Amino acid sequence: PVDPSLLGSVDLAQYGVTNLNLDVSGYLPPVASDCVNGELRLYIGDLRIDTTLNLFGQPVTAIVYVAFDAPITLAANPATGDIEIVIQAIENVQLEVNVTNEAALGVEPALASLLETQLVPALGGLLGNGTPLAAFPLPEIDLSASLGQPPNTSLIKIVPITNGALPNTRQSGNTVIYGRLQ
């Protein structure tokens, strides 16, 4: 189940939606690829959303399938040295809305429109909307024990070069981030 607070500041009551319950399942793993135009992109396919809600007082049960893609940037954070994964705006959204209770079949187009205008931006917010989704530090190697020194006195660290002299690039399907040993 998805906590409705994850939808951010969206006030669904203004659209006649109350008692919203969402259960999200990923049927396919996310994939990152640069096979189209050499741009690194995240592809999400067959994200299933089982939902129950009241739309203007009428109970609605629906199954929604969502697929989309978004550009990804991998870069070094100059302040921390961490490698960050940044997902840009969601693009190429495809929705399939299937209302499963017969009495509410007529609201399917309205529900699809509501999802396109409200759910898609909320998904973008969950994925960061251009702010780092995730970051991980580069490894340090502690050589202290092999040199007969106290722990953490002889470290080899990889430090990214982020001064613009060697910009991050994409080459032959790889993201290249330059660094140096410290």
C-alpha positions in Angstrom: 0.0 0.0 0.0 1.1 3.5 -0.8 0.7 6.3 1.8 -1.3 9.1 0.2 1.2 11.6 1.7 3.6 10.4 -1.0 1.4 12.2 -3.5 2.8 15.4 -2.1 0.6 18.5 -1.9 -2.0 17.2 -4.4 -5.5 17.8 -3.0 -7.5 15.0 -4.6 -10.7 16.1 -2.8 -10.9 19.0 -5.2 -11.3 16.4 -8.0 -14.0 14.5 -6.1 -11.6 11.7 -4.9 -12.0 10.4 -1.4 -11.0 7.2 0.4 -8.0 6.6 -2.0 -6.1 3.3 -1.5 -3.2 2.5 -3.8 -1.1 -0.7 -4.0 1.8 -0.5 -6.4 3.7 -3.5 -7.8 6.5 -3.5 -10.3 6.1 -6.3 -12.8 9.3 -5.6 -14.6 12.6 -4.4 -13.2 13.7 -0.8 -14.0 16.3 -0.8 -16.8 18.9 1.9 -17.6 20.0 2.0 -21.2 21.6 4.4 -23.7 20.6 2.4 -26.8 18.4 5.3 -28.1 20.5 8.3 -29.3 23.2 7.5 -26.8 21.4 9.2 -24.0 21.2 7.3 -20.7 17.6 6.7 -19.8 15.6 4.9 -17.1 12.8 2.7 -18.4 10.0 1.6 -16.2 7.5 -0.8 -17.7 4.4 -2.6 -16.3 4.1 -0.7 -13.0 0.8 -2.0 -11.8 -1.4 0.1 -9.5 -4.4 -1.5 -7.9 -6.7 1.3 -6.6 -9.9 1.7 -4.8 -11.5 5.2 -4.3 -14.7 7.1 -4.3 -15.1 9.5 -7.2 -17.8 12.0 -6.4 -19.2 9.5 -4.0 -19.3 6.6 -6.4 -17.0 3.6 -5.5 -14.4 2.8 -8.1 -12.1 -0.2 -8.3 -9.4 0.0 -11.0 -6.2 -1.6 -12.2 -3.8 0.8 -13.8 -0.6 -0.1 -15.8 2.0 2.6 -16.2 5.1 2.7 -18.3 7.5 5.7 -18.7 11.1 6.7 -19.3 13.3 9.5 -18.0 16.8 10.8 -18.6 19.4 9.8 -16.0 22.5 11.6 -15.1 25.4 10.0 -13.2 27.8 12.6 -11.7 30.2 13.2 -8.9 29.1 15.6 -6.1 31.9 18.1 -5.7 31.1 18.6 -2.0 31.0 15.0 -0.9 32.8 13.1 -3.7 29.8 10.7 -3.8 28.5 9.4 -7.2 24.9 10.5 -7.6 22.1 9.2 -9.7 19.8 11.9 -10.8 16.5 11.2 -12.7 15.2 14.1 -14.7 11.5 14.7 -15.6 9.4 11.7 -16.5 8.6 11.4 -20.2 6.7 9.2 -22.6 4.1 8.2 -20.1 1.7 5.4 -21.2 -1.3 4.6 -19.0 -3.8 1.8 -19.3 -6.8 2.3 -17.0 -9.1 -0.6 -16.4 -12.1 0.0 -14.1 -13.1 -3.4 -12.8 -16.5 -2.6 -11.2 -19.2 -2.5 -13.9 -21.2 0.3 -12.3 -18.2 2.7 -12.6 -17.1 1.9 -16.2 -18.2 5.3 -17.3 -15.7 7.1 -15.2 -12.7 5.4 -16.8 -11.8 8.4 -19.1 -12.1 10.8 -16.2 -9.9 8.6 -14.0 -7.3 8.3 -16.8 -7.2 12.1 -17.2 -6.9 12.6 -13.4 -4.0 10.1 -13.2 -2.2 11.8 -16.1 -2.5 15.2 -14.6 -1.9 14.3 -10.9 -0.2 10.9 -10.6 2.5 11.4 -13.1 3.8 14.6 -11.5 3.7 12.8 -8.1 5.8 9.9 -9.5 8.3 12.5 -10.7 8.5 13.9 -7.2 9.1 10.4 -5.8 12.0 9.9 -8.3 13.6 13.2 -7.4 12.6 15.6 -10.2 16.2 16.4 -11.0 17.6 16.1 -7.4 19.7 13.0 -6.5 17.6 9.9 -6.1 20.6 8.0 -4.7 24.3 8.5 -3.9 27.1 6.2 -3.0 30.6 6.9 -1.8 33.6 5.7 -3.7 35.6 3.0 -1.8 38.5 3.6 0.5 41.3 1.1 0.9 42.9 0.9 4.3 46.5 -0.2 3.9 47.4 0.4 7.6 47.5 -3.2 8.7 49.7 -4.3 5.9 52.1 -1.5 6.8 52.1 -2.2 10.5 50.3 1.1 11.3 47.2 1.9 13.4 43.9 1.5 11.6 42.8 4.4 9.3 46.3 6.0 9.1 47.2 4.9 5.6 44.2 5.2 3.3 43.9 5.2 -0.5 40.9 7.2 -1.5 39.4 7.8 -5.0 38.5 11.5 -5.3 36.4 12.6 -8.3 37.7 15.5 -10.3 34.8 18.0 -10.5 36.5 21.3 -11.6 35.3 21.2 -15.2 38.7 20.5 -16.7 37.7 16.9 -17.2 33.9 16.9 -17.5 31.8 13.7 -17.0 31.1 12.1 -20.4 29.3 9.2 -22.0 31.5 7.0 -24.1 30.5 3.8 -25.8 27.7 3.1 -23.3 29.8 4.1 -20.2 29.7 7.1 -18.0 33.2 8.4 -17.4 33.9 10.3 -14.2 37.5 11.3 -13.8 39.2 11.0 -10.5 42.5 10.9 -8.7 44.0 9.0 -5.8 44.5 10.7 -2.5 
